[in-house]
Amino acid sequence: MRADRVFAYGATAGLIGDRILGDPRRGHPVAAFGRTAAAVERALWRDDRARGLLHTLVCAGGAAALGVLGARAVRSRPAAARIALTAAATWAVVGGTSLGREARAIGGALAVGDTEVARERLPHLCGRDPQALDDQQMARAVVESVAENTSDAVVGALVWGAVAGVPGLLAFRAVNTLDAMVGHRSPRYLRYGWASARLDDLAGWPGARLTAIAAVLAGPDRRGAVRAWRADAAAHPSPNAGPVEAAFAGALGVRLGGTLAYGGRVEHRAVLNGGAGRPVEVADIERAVRLSRRVTWLALGACVAARTLLSRGAGSSRNSRSSFNSRSSRSSRRTRKGRP
């Protein structure tokens, strides 16, 4: 079976598995990777970029190498084994169902006025300081997190799975996890986490654009999504979160961005879709989760189509070379036979 079909069937099965099962409460592969990365950090940490680069190479390279070994182990086995490996890897690295569950749990608490429960659960979803937020600000934080994590936790992985198979899936998730662990601008990680943050920006670039495009196509307000993306994405400090959050804001008709609080540190960011959007309401959390799901399946379709086109193009190229070599060989034999 061709590699594009293995990816198509495996990635689809993995997303269905995530939809049905979600993330395990214990023994999650990403959590195991996080513990390993933390151990590597304890051994390597110094306040310089070179050590941080080594940390990134060891952890992300190790994840990619594990994917390569797994892919080689099933290369000569029946197609079902390769599909199963792709499905397992996809399920392990995507987190769309858990993202939706956490968002809805916070939304449910806010809907019944239980602010304290919402504040307790918010750190499960994002790094905001919940004590500094009121109900409306928490709802906005949830919508922003749903938008950004649709790209980081789902679409980006699918993109790299389409490009590089199981190694791409695992490597992308490793890079994204490293960025969450050491890529922020705290005194400890400003230099040590630089390599992880820059690599995450690079790896997340195609997935973020695909997420924004899918949000335009799947959202209730396509023109608003395009308008907000074009007008406001560049004002966001993240090159990848900007297009995604702006497109979600425009598609949902809400305002995102503004003042944020992270562990006592306050940031004043540009408002996304500020000219046409309204303040986020609790009901918008459910709308964002539904949009995230539609974006996920659109992105899967786009990745499968791209992988199929690339495989067919590569196959056509190989066939052309083979045909050329065959003609050249026949011509050479005729020339030799005609010699005196």
C-alpha positions in Angstrom: 0.0 0.0 0.0 1.3 3.5 -0.9 2.5 5.8 1.9 -0.2 8.3 1.1 -2.9 5.8 1.8 -1.2 4.6 5.0 -1.2 8.2 6.2 -4.8 8.8 5.2 -6.2 5.7 6.9 -3.9 6.0 9.9 -4.4 9.7 10.6 -8.2 9.3 10.2 -8.2 6.4 12.6 -6.0 8.3 15.0 -8.4 11.3 15.0 -11.4 9.0 15.5 -9.6 7.4 18.4 -8.9 10.8 20.0 -12.6 11.7 19.4 -13.8 8.6 21.2 -11.1 8.1 23.8 -9.5 11.5 24.4 -6.2 11.5 26.4 -5.6 8.8 29.0 -5.5 10.1 32.6 -2.3 8.1 33.3 0.6 7.1 31.2 0.1 9.6 28.3 3.1 9.4 25.9 3.4 13.2 25.8 3.6 13.3 29.6 6.3 10.7 29.5 8.2 12.8 27.0 7.8 15.8 29.3 9.3 14.0 32.2 12.2 12.9 30.0 12.7 16.4 28.7 12.7 17.7 32.3 15.4 15.2 33.3 17.5 16.3 30.3 17.0 19.9 31.4 18.2 19.1 34.9 21.4 17.6 33.5 22.1 20.3 30.9 20.8 23.6 32.2 23.0 26.6 32.0 22.0 30.1 31.3 23.2 30.1 27.7 21.9 29.3 24.2 24.3 26.6 23.4 23.1 24.4 26.2 19.5 25.2 25.3 20.2 24.2 21.7 21.7 20.9 22.8 18.6 20.3 25.0 16.4 20.9 21.9 18.4 18.6 19.7 18.5 15.8 22.2 14.8 15.8 23.0 13.3 16.6 19.6 15.9 14.5 17.8 15.2 11.6 20.1 11.5 11.8 19.4 12.1 11.9 15.6 14.6 8.9 15.9 12.0 6.9 17.8 9.5 7.6 15.0 12.1 6.5 12.4 12.8 3.2 14.3 9.1 2.5 14.6 8.5 3.2 10.9 11.4 0.9 9.9 10.1 -1.9 12.2 6.9 -2.1 10.3 8.2 -1.3 6.8 8.2 -4.9 5.6 5.0 -5.8 7.5 1.5 -5.8 6.1 -0.1 -2.5 5.5 -2.4 -2.9 8.5 0.7 -2.7 10.8 1.8 0.6 9.2 -1.7 2.0 9.4 -1.9 1.0 13.1 1.4 2.7 13.9 0.3 5.9 12.2 -3.0 5.8 14.0 -1.3 5.2 17.4 1.1 8.1 16.7 -1.7 10.4 15.6 -3.8 9.6 18.6 -0.8 10.1 20.9 0.2 13.5 19.6 -3.2 15.2 19.0 -5.3 16.6 21.8 -8.4 18.0 20.2 -10.9 16.1 22.4 -9.2 17.0 25.7 -9.0 20.6 24.5 -12.7 20.7 23.9 -13.5 19.0 27.2 -11.4 21.4 29.2 -12.9 24.4 27.4 -16.4 23.1 28.0 -15.8 22.4 31.6 -14.7 26.0 32.2 -17.6 27.2 30.1 -20.0 25.1 32.1 -18.7 26.5 35.4 -19.0 30.1 34.1 -22.5 29.5 32.8 -23.7 28.6 36.3 -21.8 31.4 38.0 -19.2 29.2 39.6 -16.2 31.4 39.1 -14.0 29.6 41.6 -14.3 26.3 39.8 -13.6 28.0 36.5 -10.4 29.6 38.0 -9.3 26.2 39.3 -9.6 24.6 35.9 -8.2 27.4 33.7 -4.6 26.5 34.3 -5.3 23.1 32.7 -5.9 25.0 29.5 -3.6 28.0 29.5 -0.9 29.8 31.5 -3.0 32.8 32.5 -3.2 33.9 36.1 -6.9 33.0 36.9 -7.0 35.2 40.0 -6.5 38.3 37.9 -9.4 37.5 35.5 -13.1 38.0 35.8 -15.7 35.8 34.1 -15.6 37.6 30.8 -11.8 37.6 30.7 -11.7 33.9 31.5 -14.2 33.2 28.6 -11.9 35.2 26.3 -8.9 33.3 27.5 -10.6 30.0 26.8 -11.6 31.0 23.3 -8.0 32.2 22.6 -6.6 28.9 23.9 -9.0 26.8 21.8 -7.9 28.7 18.7 -4.2 28.5 19.4 -4.2 24.9 20.5 -6.2 23.8 17.5 -3.1 24.7 15.6 -0.5 23.5 18.1 -2.2 20.4 19.3 -3.9 19.1 16.2 -3.3 20.7 12.8 0.4 21.3 13.1 0.9 17.6 13.9 -1.2 16.5 10.9 0.8 18.8 8.6 4.1 17.2 9.6 2.6 13.8 9.6 1.7 14.4 6.0 5.2 15.5 5.2 7.3 13.0 7.2 4.9 10.3 8.5 5.3 9.0 12.0 8.7 10.7 12.6 7.1 14.0 11.6 4.1 13.5 14.0 6.4 12.7 17.0 9.0 15.4 16.2 6.4 18.1 15.9 4.7 17.2 19.2 8.1 17.1 20.9 9.0 20.6 19.6 5.7 22.0 20.6 6.0 20.5 24.1 9.5 21.8 24.5 8.3 25.3 23.6 5.6 25.0 26.3 8.2 23.9 28.9 11.2 26.2 28.2 10.2 28.5 25.3 8.7 31.3 27.4 10.5 34.5 28.3 11.2 34.0 31.9 14.6 34.8 33.4 15.5 31.1 33.6 14.6 30.3 30.0 15.2 33.6 28.1 18.5 32.2 26.7 18.2 28.5 27.4 14.7 28.2 25.8 15.6 30.3 22.8 16.3 27.4 20.4 13.1 25.6 21.4 11.0 28.7 20.9 12.5 29.5 17.5 12.2 25.9 16.3 8.6 25.9 17.4 7.9 29.1 15.4 9.4 27.4 12.3 7.7 24.1 12.7 4.3 25.7 13.6 4.3 28.1 10.6 2.5 25.9 8.0 0.0 24.4 10.5 -0.9 27.9 11.7 -1.7 29.1 8.2 -3.6 26.0 7.4 -5.6 26.4 10.6 -6.4 30.0 9.7 -7.5 29.1 6.2 -9.7 26.3 7.6 -11.2 28.7 10.1 -12.1 31.1 7.2 -13.8 28.2 5.3 -15.5 26.6 8.3 -16.5 29.7 10.3 -19.9 31.4 10.3 -18.4 34.7 9.0 -15.9 34.1 6.3 -15.4 37.7 5.3 -14.9 38.7 8.9 -12.3 36.0 9.4 -10.3 37.2 6.3 -10.6 40.8 7.3 -9.4 40.2 10.9 -6.6 38.0 9.7 -5.3 40.6 7.2 -5.8 43.5 9.5 -4.7 42.2 12.9 -2.6 39.1 12.7 0.7 40.9 12.4 0.1 42.8 15.6 0.2 39.6 17.7 3.6 38.9 19.3 3.5 35.3 18.1 3.9 34.8 14.3 1.8 31.7 14.4 -0.9 32.4 17.1 -1.6 35.8 15.4 -3.2 34.4 12.2 -5.0 31.7 14.0 -6.5 33.9 16.8 -7.4 36.7 14.4 -9.1 34.2 12.0 -11.1 32.7 14.9 -12.0 36.1 16.2 -13.3 37.2 12.8 -15.1 34.0 12.1 -16.9 34.1 15.5 -17.5 37.9 15.4 -15.7 38.5 18.7 -12.8 40.5 20.0 -9.7 38.7 21.3 -6.4 39.9 22.7 -5.9 43.0 24.9 -4.5 42.9 28.4 -3.3 39.5 29.7 -1.8 38.4 33.0 0.8 35.6 33.3 1.9 34.8 36.9 2.1 38.5 37.9 3.4 39.7 34.6 1.0 41.8 32.6 1.0 42.1 28.8 -0.9 44.7 26.8 -1.5 43.1 23.4 -3.3 44.4 20.4 -7.0 43.7 20.1 -7.9 41.3 17.3 -11.1 42.0 15.3 -11.5 45.1 17.5 -13.3 47.1 14.9 -16.1 44.6 14.1 -16.2 42.2 17.0 -18.0 42.2 20.3 -16.8 41.1 23.7 -16.5 37.3 24.2 -19.5 35.7 26.0 -19.6 32.3 27.8 -21.7 30.9 24.9 -18.8 31.6 22.5 -16.7 28.9 24.2 -19.0 26.2 22.7 -19.0 28.0 19.3 -15.1 28.0 19.4 -15.0 24.3 20.2 -17.3 23.5 17.4 -15.3 25.6 15.0 -12.1 23.8 16.2 -13.6 20.5 15.3 -14.6 21.6 11.8 -11.2 23.0 11.3 -9.6 19.7 12.4 -11.4 17.7 9.8 -10.9 20.2 7.0 -7.2 20.2 7.9 -7.1 16.4 7.7 -8.6 16.5 4.3 -6.1 19.1 3.1 -3.2 17.1 4.5 -4.4 13.8 2.9 -4.9 15.5 -0.4 -1.5 17.2 -0.3 0.2 13.9 0.6 -1.6 12.1 -2.2 -0.5 14.7 -4.8 3.1 14.6 -3.6 3.1 10.8 -3.7 1.7 10.8 -7.2 4.1 13.4 -8.4 7.0 11.4 -6.9 5.7 8.3 -8.6 5.4 10.0 -12.0 8.9 11.3 -11.6 10.3 7.8 -10.9 8.4 6.3 -13.8 9.7 9.0 -16.1 13.3 8.3 -15.0 12.8 4.6 -15.4 11.3 5.0 -18.9 14.2 7.3 -19.9 16.8 4.8 -18.6 15.1 2.0 -20.4 15.1 3.9 -23.7 18.7 4.8 -23.2 19.7 1.2 -22.5 17.9 0.0 -25.7 19.6 2.7 -27.8 23.0 1.8 -26.4 22.5 -1.9 -27.3 21.4 -1.0 -30.8 24.5 1.2 -31.2 26.8 -1.6 -30.1 25.2 -4.1 -32.4 25.8 -1.8 -35.4 29.5 -1.5 -34.9 31.9 -3.4 -37.3 
